[in-house]
């Protein structure tokens, strides 16, 4: 009589979920320690300092001269002057407004880098949770394979099984062990990538499952919310504002500049002193600056319009992909929940109705369905966290 072989196998993964607070803490840890973000923050601060340079009038100019007279009887000449050039008043107004806009853009550029880092971190987080869940499943399969191999070792000793079947069971156990080893290697690689994102510090993720997927009911409302906080969209909007002020600034710069100062001149006993006044005549130096600024503004309008269209289409595609993945996962779960193939296979093997090779092949089909479900769940979660990062 064949010994009872009990092999417990997951019919479907039944993915557990946990609160979003753990995921948020994970992202905050990355933000605190990521060296790229620290560098980008310093770049933004440096850019803001540069934006504030040159907002004041030009530095005054000081000149002096000592000229020897000839013939010597006329005496030597001494000159001294201090002059200051001043732009048309509205130049400083528009320069200040432009500097404020550039400050905002520097911060928005940092926000774009921040989002890219968070997207990378979220993808690695999903991969880590998937590898943990996958490891749990394979460990259970390994345990079942050990039980199967042990049972066939005993049956070989009593003559109830032949060496070929015993070797098949041993090979099946070897496959699960190699699968576990590969998963451990993948986890080590993922852990190294996470540490690199976390400033070289080891980052532990203890969560056993994914975030609960709650897609917005109205994609259009969600889309407008994402577009409103998108740093690239805001950067382009600021660039449109900058274009308007840049055109006005160049128009103001094409106005005459004033130049005034103080000057003294002495030759021997004679001395002259007084104020100097000058004005620049705008003929050709700023000839095409206004037209160039207007052309750049038109280009930015087109860029903003194109980006809005392309980004909107991309977001809708990601949203729809998440919805399709959610339906696929639900379908897998529903189908596997009603299949009792494992129990039937155990009964058939115990009754001698199928061979061990047929049992293992059929069991492999069952495992493949479980694996496909886990892959679908991972893809769903990866798409979902991508959507979550877009609102942060």
Steps between C-alpha positions, in 0.01 A plus 500: 500500500640834397580740779289810526687790341383837619615795288356836597510748213353845454218508249526875490725739681234687696723805515491675835486876522610753759446863577652767283686648796776242464545590136504870587766443767708312246483792255582754771808300593616510138439875481702560817803295397517507121825666398372600157218699657742669738712603203197621305390702802836676511481564127157659547631720780797606288268579212286720722810693607598548136149619421545779755827614347492806275167641620657823625639781286844451349802570717627858491806575292794692650766648274812706562776647283832675555636667187841667473488834326728609221655745506557460872389849571134425442490259791360148536138400458306291757163347422260309728146382424228277646216394271192283539289349221130444569260297289148610418303456830271221376806286424552436871131422551496228234839365607363448851190322368711281275724408793197394703379281213845343458504422873173313463634314199812396689278349768283331237806347337591357840146364530541326165819332619327410826213334314742301282679369810169410666382315191820298499467430872134398467584257219770339714260485795249306288774267379615437857151414623449276198827315564403448865161360405656287228752365749222400739323309224816321387590411859161328532559323171843396621347360816250301292781381274698384804200306625455345158868405471501355853190296428651353183825423682297297749295333225820413314632333813182290534476422130185705444677735258781468249821703476375695200204644692724568799740695273214700354396605849862592579529709183178679585647587842822622335302733272328667795831541681662664196198725464542614859868570444418717199240690700757569772741637240226725362420624850866581562516702178180685585627569852819650354298725268283612792808575709645707215179704486509537877839667509688174554304410814327164525125531462279234653154433359297279731159536335359161394265628232404767255303819538124464454418617148236770496475658160308830473147461372529790256826497300437848362480655847812310604674611183434867566628464857822340379549760228450778755787382723730370227837681536573491127163656420556765765852565368363562150230726642769699677697510176200657329492767769875546468459551124256783554730678744801430280332676208416798720851499643662510158267777395601697810866435431460650156421832664779757558731442798602788723855562606592752771786575731754737646824620339797721596782631284799706614785649300756685704314751713181463301232254610166398349236281661137415445246239398485300178186382328470268205242292317537200273335518160333164420577449133614142428631328817151373605360489149344150496473414869127566526422300188718215624322498838164495325608207281620305805168565668311356205725193509429446871124527435529217246722296732254538785210398279685197362617387843150532642364282220776237521499487879123474514503205258776331700311539827183357348696204368648431842159532663341263249788257539436496874131435441574216256750348745244519779245313290759239403594438863134471601441251219799287602394497862144407417602214273764354731272523803264247341765253388585208730755346265754433773267284707398304191861439405586381852209256496587371154868448591410326824257270320755418233286650224781719366876466492736723686610673180137578411446625854797734482404628154145574608628657819728720293200625301337590829812680619522694173151637558602613847817657362304684234270640766795621704652665194170670425474621860850642483425682174181641649684626808785646292252696291303608806801639688602682183162675516546575869836669449344732241299668776795553736 
